[in-house]
Amino acid sequence: MIAKIVQGQGFRGVIGYVLDKEKASLLYSEGVRIKDKESIVKSFVAQQKLNPKIAKPVAHISLDFSVQDKHRLTDQFMVGMAQEYMEKMGYRDTQYIIVRHQDTDHPHVHIVINRIDNNGKRISDQNERQRNTRVCMELTKKYGLYIASGKENVKEHRLKEPDKTKYEIYNALKSAIPNCKNWKELKSELLQSGITIEFRKNGNTDKIQGVRFEKNGYEFNGSKIDRTCSFSKISYQLYLNEKLHQNEGQHYSESNHADLFNRQDNTMDLAAGLENAASAVGGLFDLLKSSHRYDEDEVDFLREQARRRKKKKDNQYKHRL
């Protein structure tokens, strides 16, 4: 389950949107007259006037569920989820309506809430974005709902720019990185997809502190595409690829078949060591191969990255002082 929260100035527009949709069903209401749409609007507006200084009294929330849970999502269940969500988010003692829409594949309900409560006080939106993420995950786990794996489940054909280009770059990186051993090769590979790379340097120095990708006139920092697409994490993946390539070449050149046989006995332990190291930086791609041997240089690489991050934080702290 995920929730999208939008604040608004007027109730007439949002109520018209949620109720006028084809196959829209008003599942529940609290504190409003439901004779017709106009009665609902007037009820919200009347309470809004208890605190006319508030510019945005409307909270419009869309609760979206996975199609995987469609068989469980009865009207009663979705009303219960919506009310529990509101309680955890602090939407109490106020007017609201819950409306279910049937216009998409994934089940969802719309909640229209009056941020001016029954006592004329404004319901706070402080840290609302963070609280929203936490509450959605709590309820998803509590009721055993489906948890999407991430970008792979996004319906890219429905995306608009610049998100459409961002996902194109993400997919190109996912495909290209496992086949490249360094940034030069990655640049060449991405160029075939119309993607260029620009490194961001630290001030006037030659030290690279970030990477930016460009396509279709849109630019994105690596970390904005995905947390695993930062300069340091891609660098580490390329480093591992190079090590894999070197070790494979060494294996093929050795003529001692007995030694090769002995190495195969240790394959799983060596691969496990690399997997643990890779997980420390949140690897995006599965780069393990059965012939890989653990190298102490990989640990040095991680230590160097950690040292740089610590130095950067220390400098930022000194600057604030």
Protein Blocks (a to p, Z undefined) as FASTA:
>chain_A
ZZdddddfbfklmmmmmmmpghiacfbdehiafkbmmlmmmmmmmmmmmmmmbmblcccd
dddddfklmmmmcfklmmmmmmmmmmmnopahiaddddddfkbfbdcddddddfbdfkop
acdfehklmmmmmmmmmmmmmnopacdfbjmlpcfklpccfklmmmmmmmmmmmmmmmpc
bfklmmmmmmmnopacddddehjbfbdfbdcddeehiacdfklmpmklcfklmmmmmmmm
mmmmmmmmmmmmpcblklmmmmmmmmmmmmmmmmmmmmmnopabdcbdfkbccdfklmmm
mmmmmmmmmmmmmmmmmmmZZ
